[in-house]
Amino acid sequence: MVQAQATATKELPVIKKGDAGGSVRLLQNILISQGYLNTDLRTGNFLDYTENAVRSFQKDFSLTSDGIVGAKTWDVLGNVLWS
């Protein structure tokens, strides 16, 4: 069985502090599953705590630690989630 992986550039938007919605909630769920974010902080709003979790994740995976979730960060998040 082949598992589909979302391609960040086509299916997932660039998200950053101040954004809200389903993509932010997806991001938060992934960060929670990887231990970067507390479950109490799953709000669907990209606030300081989500930005800090993203920066930590990016740093740990040798990405540019800018707190912005673009194609490269989505790709690594997907790879970590599916591995």
JOGIBEL-V620298 format. One record per residue. BURIAL is I if it has 24 or more other C-alpha atoms within 12 Angstrom, else O. D_FIRST is the distance of its C-alpha to the first C-alpha in Angstrom with 2 decimals. Layout:
{{BURIAL | D_FIRST} {BURIAL | D_FIRST}}
This chain:
{{O | 0.00} {O | 3.80} {O | 6.46} {O | 9.59} {O | 12.73} {O | 16.09} {O | 18.58} {O | 21.81} {O | 24.09} {O | 22.79} {O | 21.53} {I | 23.25} {I | 27.03} {I | 29.26} {I | 30.65} {I | 33.65} {I | 36.38} {O | 37.81} {O | 34.68} {O | 33.33} {O | 30.65} {O | 26.98} {I | 25.91} {I | 28.34} {I | 27.05} {I | 23.44} {I | 24.96} {I | 27.00} {I | 24.14} {I | 22.31} {I | 25.68} {I | 26.33} {O | 23.09} {I | 24.10} {O | 27.71} {I | 29.41} {I | 30.60} {O | 32.13} {O | 30.68} {O | 34.14} {I | 33.75} {I | 30.86} {I | 33.06} {I | 31.32} {I | 34.26} {I | 34.05} {I | 37.15} {O | 38.55} {I | 36.40} {I | 33.16} {I | 34.61} {I | 35.59} {I | 32.13} {I | 30.62} {I | 33.33} {I | 32.61} {I | 28.88} {I | 29.78} {O | 32.37} {O | 30.12} {O | 27.59} {O | 30.43} {O | 30.14} {O | 33.24} {O | 34.29} {O | 35.54} {I | 33.90} {I | 32.40} {I | 28.67} {I | 27.92} {O | 25.12} {I | 25.26} {I | 25.35} {I | 22.50} {I | 20.35} {I | 21.32} {I | 20.91} {I | 17.30} {O | 16.69} {O | 18.58} {O | 16.84} {O | 13.27} {O | 14.62}}
